[in-house]
Amino acid sequence: MKVRAAVVLGSMLVVAGCADVDIPSPSAGQQAVDQDSAATLPSEQESNTPNIELTTEWLDPEFCKIEELSEWRHERVPAGQVFTGNATAFPFNPTALPFTGELNVAMVFIDWEDLRGTSAEQSYYLEQAQLFQDFYAMASENTLDVVIHPSSEWFTIPESYRGFVTEPEDEAQRGEAPKKQVFYDAAVAASDASFDYSDMDVVFFGIPTGPQVFANGLHEFNIDYNGFLPTNEGDIFDIAVAGDWFLNNGDDEPPWVYYVHEVGHMIGIQHLANEDDQTEDRMWVRNPMNGYDIMADQGGASRTLSAWLRWLPGWLEDDQIVCLDGESLTTGSYRIQHINAVEGNLEAVVVRLSERKALVVESRRFDPLLDRPSPNDKDGVLVYTVDGTKSAAQGSQVLLSPRDITQMISEPMWRDQRELDAMFFPGDSVDYDGIRVEMTASDGGFDIVTLSPVG
């Protein structure tokens, strides 16, 4: 008899509303920090910051929803193609999987006759799955409810694991990769009689963590795949199997960050690195959000999702966004909460620079549950641009620095020993396209930022 357990993370569903606008207009309804709440902070967040007058009016956020007009969504799309790539700007481009509501994820344990799994490894994978759940509850502001369905036992492939070993070239996302399908077929054959795959959106396979079987890992997306799971309950196209890179790296990149990153693509979140030129070695060009977004770098110290990527699917609601027009900007100060908070407060300032480009300002705080310890201060502000003329994996979000972005700072990690120097601290500022952005003060779990026209 097939059995399936469920590990449920409760959530509160919140639906963001939208309104069409033709021209920007100030809206008191967009004042997410009202005068009462702005005047008094919880006691643990009180600080001796300067007395700064906050601006309490801004534009309808619809005005700042710049439209994507990229080559992959508007120029290279073959006739009849339905999916046109993960979105870099509005509108969000959903896939076949839900990005709000319930996402059902199977965690199926697979071993081999000469490489057996243990109960300790099962517990390890379930801990990784819990962190994966915790991440998406936080990033989605509790609008995406991940439900993990673990198998209660190891299912054994009656062969040697050595016949399934893959190297990176065998794990290609596109083109021929027949070794992946050999494993998928064997894993389904071993488990399908006992595990119920019906209603599963995504399948994770947990394998023993001893000798290397898969170099990096195997994954497929419903939008881009060269393998699938042919279960009795139906074909499944969203799969992730953490390989040696994530299982044996000293916890720099544990499996849960891999799950977060790959499932992000499965549900419509874009890849932030610039993969157009594989010979590019300047980090600020090749990966212009390096170290500050899990969709750019799974090994970075800041294991989070930028405010722009949260706003696109509606995880951040419009009333959590300060919207400004770069052409008519006047000096104003705004108090924004750090992006990992799930409290419904203002979390970003977005400046519309043109129909296709925006400037984003957000607050960050070190998260002891999710972030990797770092020698660098992670409490401050980030500023970056968004370019809607670029497609996913073309570096559409680019960090700005109050110092020199080309001067990398030390950050010990598995992939590299450096990251971009991009954090803003009180008194730091940057000028971009006639706009000055200053981090004016830190206010507990909030930061106060001032934007003004240059000159």
C-alpha positions as semicolon CSV with decimal commas, in nm:
position;residue;x (nm);y (nm);z (nm)
1;M;0,000;0,000;0,000
2;K;0,131;0,347;-0,085
3;V;0,186;0,581;0,206
4;R;0,287;0,941;0,228
5;A;0,345;1,157;0,532
6;A;0,319;1,533;0,530
7;V;0,519;1,791;0,719
8;V;0,307;2,105;0,708
9;L;0,426;2,459;0,759
10;G;0,121;2,671;0,843
11;S;0,077;2,999;0,664
12;M;-0,149;3,297;0,632
13;L;-0,249;3,366;0,273
14;V;-0,238;3,726;0,165
15;V;-0,348;3,838;-0,180
16;A;-0,202;4,158;-0,318
17;G;-0,436;4,383;-0,512
18;C;-0,347;4,597;-0,814
19;A;-0,502;4,903;-0,974
20;D;-0,439;5,035;-1,324
21;V;-0,295;5,384;-1,346
22;D;-0,217;5,608;-1,640
23;I;-0,023;5,883;-1,463
24;P;0,150;5,893;-1,125
25;S;-0,027;6,070;-0,843
26;P;0,048;6,102;-0,472
27;S;-0,156;5,863;-0,263
28;A;-0,205;5,883;0,110
29;G;-0,318;5,522;0,083
30;Q;0,041;5,426;0,005
31;Q;0,158;5,550;0,345
32;A;0,243;5,207;0,486
33;V;0,410;5,365;0,786
34;D;0,135;5,576;0,935
35;Q;0,207;5,855;1,175
36;D;0,123;5,651;1,484
37;S;0,342;5,354;1,398
38;A;0,624;5,578;1,274
39;A;0,632;5,761;1,602
40;T;0,666;5,458;1,828
41;L;0,883;5,149;1,780
42;P;0,871;4,828;1,985
43;S;1,105;4,866;2,281
44;E;1,361;4,617;2,144
45;Q;1,392;4,827;1,828
46;E;1,425;5,170;1,988
47;S;1,746;5,357;1,914
48;N;1,901;5,699;1,959
49;T;1,877;5,801;1,596
50;P;1,857;6,167;1,491
51;N;1,515;6,328;1,475
52;I;1,445;6,296;1,103
53;E;1,125;6,413;0,941
54;L;0,991;6,128;0,730
55;T;0,812;6,176;0,401
56;T;0,465;6,020;0,414
57;E;0,338;6,058;0,057
58;W;0,456;5,891;-0,261
59;L;0,321;5,763;-0,591
60;D;0,094;5,471;-0,661
61;P;0,332;5,172;-0,684
62;E;0,176;5,074;-1,019
63;F;0,383;5,354;-1,169
64;C;0,706;5,183;-1,058
65;K;0,619;4,845;-1,207
66;I;0,850;4,880;-1,504
67;E;0,775;4,645;-1,792
68;E;1,012;4,378;-1,917
69;L;1,093;4,410;-2,286
70;S;1,380;4,164;-2,316
71;E;1,504;3,955;-2,605
72;W;1,402;3,624;-2,452
73;R;1,047;3,735;-2,383
74;H;0,985;3,943;-2,694
75;E;1,242;3,869;-2,965
76;R;1,373;3,512;-2,947
77;V;1,041;3,345;-2,865
78;P;0,967;3,065;-3,116
79;A;0,617;3,047;-3,262
80;G;0,390;2,847;-3,037
81;Q;0,615;2,867;-2,731
82;V;0,405;2,918;-2,420
83;F;0,665;2,994;-2,153
84;T;0,893;3,287;-2,226
85;G;1,138;3,284;-1,937
86;N;1,152;3,383;-1,570
87;A;1,058;3,749;-1,534
88;T;1,312;4,026;-1,475
89;A;1,044;4,298;-1,456
90;F;0,667;4,318;-1,466
91;P;0,450;4,134;-1,534
92;F;0,554;3,826;-1,338
93;N;0,568;3,518;-1,560
94;P;0,429;3,220;-1,366
95;T;0,508;2,859;-1,452
96;A;0,294;2,549;-1,414
97;L;0,367;2,545;-1,039
98;P;0,194;2,758;-0,774
99;F;0,383;3,055;-0,631
100;T;0,117;3,127;-0,370
101;G;-0,096;2,882;-0,176
102;E;0,030;2,528;-0,124
103;L;0,339;2,377;-0,288
104;N;0,366;2,000;-0,230
105;V;0,722;1,867;-0,225
106;A;0,815;1,499;-0,194
107;M;1,136;1,404;-0,012
108;V;1,206;1,047;-0,121
109;F;1,507;0,859;0,015
110;I;1,692;0,646;-0,242
111;D;1,997;0,426;-0,182
112;W;2,176;0,136;-0,357
113;E;2,259;-0,221;-0,267
114;D;2,623;-0,127;-0,197
115;L;2,557;0,225;-0,058
116;R;2,290;0,218;0,208
117;G;2,126;0,515;0,372
118;T;2,098;0,572;0,746
119;S;1,840;0,717;0,982
120;A;2,087;0,996;1,064
121;E;2,097;1,092;0,695
122;Q;1,718;1,092;0,683
123;S;1,715;1,333;0,977
124;Y;1,974;1,551;0,803
125;Y;1,763;1,581;0,489
126;L;1,452;1,662;0,691
127;E;1,644;1,941;0,866
128;Q;1,741;2,075;0,523
129;A;1,379;2,054;0,410
130;Q;1,271;2,253;0,717
131;L;1,516;2,533;0,634
132;F;1,383;2,528;0,276
133;Q;1,031;2,569;0,418
134;D;1,143;2,844;0,655
135;F;1,306;3,035;0,372
136;Y;1,000;3,043;0,150
137;A;0,767;3,126;0,438
138;M;0,989;3,428;0,506
139;A;1,054;3,533;0,146
140;S;0,690;3,502;0,042
141;E;0,560;3,680;0,353
142;N;0,371;3,358;0,434
143;T;0,188;3,349;0,101
144;L;0,363;3,031;-0,022
145;D;0,302;2,731;0,203
146;V;0,556;2,456;0,135
147;V;0,439;2,112;0,249
148;I;0,706;1,841;0,268
149;H;0,599;1,479;0,213
150;P;0,890;1,255;0,323
151;S;0,916;0,883;0,264
152;S;0,933;0,684;0,586
153;E;1,200;0,449;0,453
154;W;1,490;0,416;0,213
155;F;1,403;0,266;-0,124
156;T;1,689;0,058;-0,261
157;I;1,798;0,040;-0,624
158;P;1,912;-0,322;-0,664
159;E;2,236;-0,227;-0,836
160;S;2,572;-0,072;-0,752
161;Y;2,579;0,304;-0,712
162;R;2,891;0,306;-0,931
163;G;2,678;0,262;-1,240
164;F;2,497;0,589;-1,163
165;V;2,794;0,817;-1,095
166;T;2,780;1,144;-1,288
167;E;3,026;1,423;-1,358
168;P;2,920;1,784;-1,425
169;E;2,903;1,726;-1,801
170;D;2,653;1,442;-1,739
171;E;2,423;1,672;-1,542
172;A;2,353;1,930;-1,814
173;Q;2,030;2,125;-1,787
174;R;1,990;2,131;-2,166
175;G;2,091;1,897;-2,446
176;E;2,166;1,530;-2,404
177;A;2,208;1,401;-2,048
178;P;2,098;1,035;-2,061
179;K;2,261;0,936;-1,730
180;K;2,012;1,153;-1,541
181;Q;1,718;0,966;-1,686
182;V;1,877;0,633;-1,595
183;F;1,871;0,740;-1,230
184;Y;1,521;0,888;-1,250
185;D;1,385;0,564;-1,397
186;A;1,561;0,351;-1,134
187;A;1,448;0,572;-0,846
188;V;1,086;0,557;-0,959
189;A;1,106;0,181;-1,011
190;A;1,236;0,137;-0,655
191;S;0,985;0,368;-0,485
192;D;0,666;0,393;-0,691
193;A;0,495;0,083;-0,549
194;S;0,517;0,224;-0,195
195;F;0,530;0,603;-0,227
196;D;0,230;0,801;-0,350
197;Y;0,348;1,061;-0,602
198;S;0,001;1,193;-0,674
199;D;-0,042;1,570;-0,627
200;M;0,335;1,621;-0,587
201;D;0,453;1,947;-0,745
202;V;0,824;1,887;-0,686
203;V;1,031;1,581;-0,597
204;F;1,356;1,589;-0,400
205;F;1,555;1,266;-0,380
206;G;1,780;1,226;-0,078
207;I;2,078;0,996;-0,134
208;P;2,348;0,867;0,105
209;T;2,608;1,132;0,184
210;G;2,918;0,910;0,163
211;P;3,102;0,844;-0,167
212;Q;3,031;1,085;-0,451
213;V;2,747;0,973;-0,674
214;F;2,642;1,299;-0,838
215;A;2,907;1,570;-0,880
216;N;2,689;1,880;-0,841
217;G;2,334;1,752;-0,851
218;L;2,049;1,669;-1,085
219;H;1,756;1,900;-1,145
220;E;1,478;1,961;-1,392
221;F;1,225;2,241;-1,433
222;N;0,878;2,219;-1,583
223;I;0,991;2,498;-1,814
224;D;1,330;2,352;-1,910
225;Y;1,414;1,984;-1,873
226;N;1,585;1,686;-2,035
227;G;1,458;1,426;-1,791
228;F;1,142;1,342;-1,595
229;L;0,993;1,100;-1,343
230;P;0,759;0,848;-1,510
231;T;0,550;0,764;-1,201
232;N;0,230;0,562;-1,202
233;E;0,050;0,877;-1,089
234;G;0,178;1,080;-1,384
235;D;0,497;1,234;-1,521
236;I;0,676;1,482;-1,292
237;F;0,911;1,743;-1,439
238;D;1,027;1,938;-1,131
239;I;1,311;1,749;-0,964
240;A;1,615;1,826;-0,747
241;V;1,882;1,587;-0,618
242;A;2,166;1,748;-0,420
243;G;2,505;1,615;-0,525
244;D;2,851;1,610;-0,373
245;W;2,899;1,987;-0,413
246;F;2,620;2,049;-0,164
247;L;2,666;1,743;0,055
248;N;3,039;1,772;0,126
249;N;3,145;2,137;0,136
250;G;3,172;2,208;0,507
251;D;2,817;2,351;0,521
252;D;2,907;2,650;0,302
253;E;2,639;2,543;0,055
254;P;2,414;2,287;0,223
255;P;2,135;2,117;0,026
256;W;1,863;2,359;0,140
257;V;2,020;2,652;-0,047
258;Y;2,027;2,436;-0,360
259;Y;1,660;2,349;-0,310
260;V;1,570;2,715;-0,264
261;H;1,757;2,826;-0,574
262;E;1,630;2,556;-0,809
263;V;1,270;2,565;-0,684
264;G;1,288;2,941;-0,733
265;H;1,332;2,882;-1,105
266;M;1,060;2,617;-1,103
267;I;0,804;2,868;-0,971
268;G;0,921;3,163;-1,184
269;I;1,208;3,340;-1,003
270;Q;1,491;3,441;-1,232
271;H;1,863;3,357;-1,228
272;L;2,052;3,678;-1,150
273;A;2,400;3,595;-1,276
274;N;2,502;3,710;-1,623
275;E;2,567;3,397;-1,827
276;D;2,598;3,562;-2,167
277;D;2,978;3,552;-2,159
278;Q;3,123;3,247;-1,983
279;T;3,476;3,390;-2,016
280;E;3,395;3,703;-1,813
281;D;3,594;3,705;-1,488
282;R;3,498;4,048;-1,350
283;M;3,254;3,957;-1,075
284;W;3,064;4,287;-1,092
285;V;2,982;4,203;-1,456
286;R;2,949;3,825;-1,442
287;N;2,739;3,820;-1,126
288;P;2,640;4,176;-1,034
289;M;2,436;4,068;-0,726
290;N;2,710;3,831;-0,606
291;G;2,685;3,742;-0,240
292;Y;2,359;3,927;-0,172
293;D;2,084;3,715;-0,329
294;I;2,038;3,339;-0,326
295;M;1,925;3,352;-0,689
296;A;2,265;3,499;-0,779
297;D;2,495;3,296;-0,557
298;Q;2,391;3,001;-0,343
299;G;2,725;3,017;-0,163
300;G;2,696;3,381;-0,058
301;A;2,679;3,480;0,305
302;S;2,343;3,656;0,259
303;R;2,098;3,375;0,191
304;T;1,796;3,583;0,107
305;L;1,588;3,717;-0,180
306;S;1,602;4,079;-0,291
307;A;1,296;4,299;-0,254
308;W;1,247;4,330;-0,631
309;L;1,223;3,952;-0,673
310;R;0,967;3,943;-0,389
311;W;0,757;4,221;-0,538
312;L;0,733;4,065;-0,886
313;P;0,517;3,767;-0,774
314;G;0,325;3,982;-0,526
315;W;0,492;3,843;-0,215
316;L;0,560;4,203;-0,119
317;E;0,234;4,391;-0,150
318;D;0,209;4,730;-0,313
319;D;0,159;4,904;0,021
320;Q;0,505;4,783;0,127
321;I;0,670;4,980;-0,155
322;V;0,760;5,350;-0,169
323;C;0,730;5,452;-0,535
324;L;0,908;5,763;-0,666
325;D;0,955;5,922;-1,006
326;G;1,318;5,989;-1,092
327;E;1,227;6,278;-1,323
328;S;1,034;6,473;-1,059
329;L;1,219;6,359;-0,747
330;T;1,231;6,589;-0,448
331;T;1,428;6,532;-0,130
332;G;1,262;6,287;0,106
333;S;1,348;6,045;0,386
334;Y;1,187;5,704;0,425
335;R;1,194;5,443;0,700
336;I;1,205;5,086;0,568
337;Q;1,217;4,756;0,755
338;H;1,473;4,488;0,674
339;I;1,347;4,255;0,403
340;N;1,346;3,934;0,609
341;A;1,087;4,076;0,847
342;V;0,736;3,936;0,794
343;E;0,534;4,217;0,945
344;G;0,378;4,398;0,650
345;N;0,577;4,721;0,691
346;L;0,748;4,924;0,419
347;E;1,039;4,722;0,285
348;A;1,171;4,900;-0,024
349;V;1,198;5,230;-0,207
350;V;1,166;5,197;-0,586
351;V;1,249;5,486;-0,817
352;R;1,122;5,465;-1,172
353;L;1,402;5,586;-1,399
354;S;1,233;5,501;-1,730
355;E;0,978;5,262;-1,876
356;R;1,233;4,981;-1,850
357;K;1,465;5,075;-1,564
358;A;1,433;5,129;-1,189
359;L;1,645;5,196;-0,883
360;V;1,574;4,992;-0,568
361;V;1,673;5,065;-0,208
362;E;1,620;4,800;0,061
363;S;1,727;4,726;0,419
364;R;1,921;4,417;0,528
365;R;1,994;4,247;0,859
366;F;2,201;3,938;0,934
367;D;1,965;3,641;0,977
368;P;2,110;3,388;1,225
369;L;1,874;3,114;1,106
370;L;1,953;3,136;0,736
371;D;2,268;3,340;0,671
372;R;2,620;3,205;0,680
373;P;2,843;3,373;0,941
374;S;3,060;3,639;0,781
375;P;3,350;3,862;0,888
376;N;3,169;4,148;0,711
377;D;2,888;4,356;0,860
378;K;2,557;4,258;0,696
379;D;2,336;4,515;0,872
380;G;2,273;4,806;0,639
381;V;2,121;4,910;0,308
382;L;2,154;4,778;-0,045
383;V;2,101;4,985;-0,359
384;Y;2,074;4,831;-0,705
385;T;1,934;4,894;-1,050
386;V;1,682;4,681;-1,239
387;D;1,696;4,666;-1,619
388;G;1,383;4,533;-1,788
389;T;1,554;4,515;-2,128
390;K;1,754;4,218;-1,999
391;S;1,631;3,863;-1,972
392;A;1,687;3,616;-1,691
393;A;2,053;3,511;-1,658
394;Q;2,168;3,835;-1,823
395;G;2,250;4,029;-1,505
396;S;1,934;4,240;-1,491
397;Q;1,997;4,357;-1,132
398;V;2,321;4,542;-1,062
399;L;2,447;4,644;-0,718
400;L;2,573;4,996;-0,657
401;S;2,840;5,068;-0,399
402;P;2,917;5,374;-0,185
403;R;3,281;5,280;-0,242
404;D;3,433;5,106;-0,548
405;I;3,235;4,806;-0,669
406;T;3,540;4,678;-0,857
407;Q;3,736;4,637;-0,533
408;M;3,624;4,302;-0,396
409;I;3,626;4,234;-0,023
410;S;3,733;3,914;0,149
411;E;3,452;3,664;0,214
412;P;3,566;3,308;0,289
413;M;3,337;3,060;0,113
414;W;3,339;2,743;-0,091
415;R;3,309;2,898;-0,439
416;D;3,536;3,198;-0,395
417;Q;3,716;3,401;-0,133
418;R;3,562;3,736;-0,232
419;E;3,236;3,918;-0,272
420;L;3,120;4,259;-0,391
421;D;3,156;4,551;-0,150
422;A;2,802;4,685;-0,158
423;M;2,663;4,745;0,192
424;F;2,566;5,101;0,286
425;F;2,615;5,211;0,646
426;P;2,503;5,539;0,813
427;G;2,651;5,831;0,622
428;D;2,722;5,631;0,303
429;S;2,578;5,754;-0,025
430;V;2,592;5,699;-0,398
431;D;2,491;5,912;-0,697
432;Y;2,322;5,746;-0,992
433;D;2,142;5,898;-1,290
434;G;2,099;6,233;-1,116
435;I;1,977;6,080;-0,790
436;R;2,160;6,065;-0,459
437;V;2,077;5,779;-0,223
438;E;2,202;5,812;0,134
439;M;2,168;5,579;0,428
440;T;2,083;5,841;0,686
441;A;2,043;5,632;1,001
442;S;1,989;5,286;1,142
443;D;1,676;5,251;1,354
444;G;1,670;4,908;1,516
445;G;1,529;4,665;1,260
446;F;1,465;4,958;1,027
447;D;1,684;5,195;0,825
448;I;1,617;5,553;0,724
449;V;1,721;5,641;0,370
450;T;1,719;5,981;0,206
451;L;1,682;6,029;-0,167
452;S;1,743;6,363;-0,336
453;P;1,821;6,508;-0,677
454;V;2,192;6,563;-0,735
455;G;2,282;6,932;-0,741
